[in-house]
């Protein structure tokens, strides 16, 4: 990714959208308890945004002060966790990017705090029921698509 590349992304409902111009930093996952709670998951996955390279193109995130020098951004409408802001800069949740294919984490942070079973989660059996996925495809989703839109929500509901 060059310093001129543009990346986009946003929350699940599409109320908060961003555009990033510039080279992203190193993608990482963090096992600390605050990241686990922010994402309601096993860890948080982030990539460092370039300084002055983030533009909020719809609403901006709301902020929760999780510690003395850390703020965590989220969509106030749908709750999507989106950012981790600290004195050295801004991290964006990898899952919030429209294209995440090249953002594989390169480092684990707070590894000693990881859940003891997290290294084995991908050894679990894979659910392979084709009827299940057919039913899922029939669901009418109100989730914002993984690309820029001129008008949202497309379904006419008010955000």
Order of alpha helices (4+ residues) and beta strands (2+ residues): beta-beta-beta-alpha-beta-beta-beta-beta-beta-beta-beta-alpha
